[in-house]
């Protein structure tokens, strides 16, 4: 056995750890989940609960991290799954580490603690970052609002999604960094402000393909209502299905297939000749704002 050694480490100049936490057994009935940054237990996380319950052992149970939020009640920052497993086997209370943290600090702690193997989905981490007022996350959330997109906080089956919803937070982050705000907003509006506004269209592949097409032709990107009218006539679901239904193709090749087909459709529907007469110029990234509502293919 060895003692703790700090040899070779550089001591921080200043730290701000906040008030010291306390340890206490708390009734499970007094614990709550903040749905603003934590989603329900679904998919593989349900398996985790079953696994923890099946092999429950106090030697493997770390204290649940909680913060008080109202008289006698505590918000779980970390430990939703193991607390659920404890309830499943009939326990009435669990050991908790109580920290003093407001809602923003709770969300920040949730994201920090769960940044690693077995962590929540990227969607949940993004929601936590928004709740923690992270500038990048808040900026992306604002872009989604402006584009009429709802970024889901946890996985939702396709048949239960609504038009305009997406789980592709990773693709959104990547496209924002690579192509910029104007291209991303316009690409999203080519779905949400056209007849293509249907569940499943805003996949990671489609978002990447739309951004690639518009970034490659910024005159087209900034062409306003004419671009929306062109996308009204393009069935993006059919394009996506055709591109991803040709065997086991990689994500990159599927994106390229989708982008290629969209370019072909646009060249047919939005020819270079005469575009000056048909285009209604608008600010980049702001197309579709004059439309009263999004249309679906059932409207046409």
Secondary structure, DSSP 8 states (H G I E B T S, - for coil): ------TT----S-----S--EEEEEEGGGEE--TTT-----THHHHHHHHHHHT--GGG---EEEEEEETTEEEEEE-HHHHHHHHHTT-SEEEEEE----HHHHHHHHHHHTSSTT---HHHHHHHHHHTT-HHHHHHHHHHHHHT-EE-SS---GGG--TTEE--HHHHHHHHHHH-HHHHHHHHHHHHTSTB--TT-S-HHHHHHHHHHHHH-HHHHT-BHHHHHHHHT--HHHHHHHHH-SSS--HHHHHHHHHHHHHHHHHHHS-STTHHHH-B---TT-TTTT-SS--BGGG-
